[in-house]
Amino acid sequence: MSEFGWASTTDEVLAGKDLSGKTVFVTGGNSGLGLETARAMAAKGARVVLAGRDRARLDEAAANITADHPDAHVETIVCDLSSLDSVRACGTEANKRFDKIDMLINNAGVMACPLSHTADGFELQFGTNHIGHFLLTKQLMPLIEAGEDKRIVNLSSRGHHIAPANLDDPNFENAPYDPWLSYGQSKTANVLFSVGLEQRFGSKGIHAYAVHPGGIDTNLGRHLSEEQAAALVERVTTSDPSFQWKSIPQGAATSVWAATAEQLEGKGGVYCEDCHVAPVDDQSTKGGVRSYALDQARADRLWAISEAMAGESFAA
Ligand SMILES: NC(=O)c1ccc[n+]([C@@H]2O[C@H](COP(=O)([O-])OP(=O)(O)OC[C@H]3O[C@@H](n4cnc5c(N)ncnc54)[C@H](OP(=O)(O)O)[C@@H]3O)[C@@H](O)[C@H]2O)c1
């Protein structure tokens, strides 16, 4: 059992840990949970790399961390996950600038946006939340292989309960587009990606964990109208009457727990929430991971589709 739970914060999870000498790479590191994950790990001595699509927002986020922690070692790198060219350029630059990555936190995400597409023509949520991270992880793999206690944390969501990933039509070319269905499918893909990574790289000492952070008021809801936001809260509180919002440090706690907890050593391919490994549950609306998100055959199929979409194969 984990000593931490729903209300634990990043600083509580990392209390007593020394991350000096570790390099942590956080996508979406300029905002919300990613910024808090980076801040908390930098405060424990890690060199943190904030990846984001906007240079000014990255600089502001780095300045915010160093204002709180003057000794923090914070760097930034531009990476737009909705463009394969940008992801490749980020990978090339990262391999020149850094000598290793110990922890990769694939945190960036976009939620329930109107139908739109990435630079490469993929539906935006699947393309950004999954395909962008798939290619970035592939690009960064030489650095991760050079790390110690190597972990990859993929931010998923309880939204994965909405649906399995539709691997026959990931870009909604045939099915009518639904912003929540798309979000749910992309978040299921984040869990399946963790399963696929664990299967291929676990024997090399690289372990992957999917995380549901909880419900936290961040910029993630930027695409929702007031009515849509109210409808979401009603849906969530109806399915889980005990629902409560977490603070941002509580929300990022499961990410830093998955990245550092000793009890997870060598035990990747799992889905974590509230600072513990969630049980498989195909019914509950209050938690747990759906079995379709941990299914090895689906993970393999997603891997093949992702390699085709990204136009690159992992050398396992
Ligand atoms: N908040 C919640 O309740 C909740 C619940 C479940 C799961 N999650 C997951 O937690 C993760 C973090 O979300 P958050 O709540 O911290 O939201 P947030 O504050 O909106 O942060 C999302 C981050 O993703 C970045 N991003 C979006 N599109 C990008 C792109 N094309 N390229 C690069 N970066 C991009 C954003 O950059 P910009 O600032 O430039 O837009 C931002 O830094 C997401 O994966 C989300 O699905 C959150």
The ligand as an ORCA input file, in Angstrom:
! r2SCAN-3c Opt
* xyz 0 1
  N      -6.986     19.092    -14.901
  C      -7.656     17.953    -14.790
  O      -8.698     17.881    -14.096
  C      -7.172     16.712    -15.473
  C      -7.888     15.527    -15.285
  C      -7.454     14.377    -15.929
  C      -6.334     14.412    -16.731
  N      -5.655     15.581    -16.909
  C      -4.478     15.573    -17.799
  O      -3.430     16.279    -17.201
  C      -2.568     16.820    -18.206
  C      -2.196     18.252    -17.852
  O      -3.349     19.054    -17.950
  P      -3.601     20.359    -17.062
  O      -4.839     20.101    -16.293
  O      -2.375     20.783    -16.375
  O      -3.991     21.402    -18.228
  P      -3.299     22.760    -18.755
  O      -3.022     23.686    -17.632
  O      -4.157     23.213    -19.874
  O      -1.914     22.223    -19.306
  C      -1.836     21.550    -20.532
  C      -0.474     21.776    -21.114
  O      -0.424     21.106    -22.379
  C       0.160     22.000    -23.301
  N      -0.205     21.730    -24.683
  C      -1.434     21.694    -25.253
  N      -1.323     21.486    -26.576
  C       0.012     21.392    -26.849
  C       0.766     21.201    -28.015
  N       0.195     21.105    -29.228
  N       2.120     21.137    -27.919
  C       2.716     21.264    -26.731
  N       2.070     21.473    -25.571
  C       0.719     21.546    -25.642
  C      -0.344     23.369    -22.877
  O       0.439     24.378    -23.486
  P      -0.128     25.878    -23.730
  O      -0.093     26.534    -22.383
  O       0.834     26.443    -24.713
  O      -1.520     25.733    -24.258
  C      -0.165     23.254    -21.384
  O       1.171     23.522    -21.026
  C      -3.304     16.649    -19.532
  O      -2.729     15.572    -20.238
  C      -4.720     16.312    -19.116
  O      -5.392     15.493    -20.048
  C      -6.044     16.723    -16.298
*
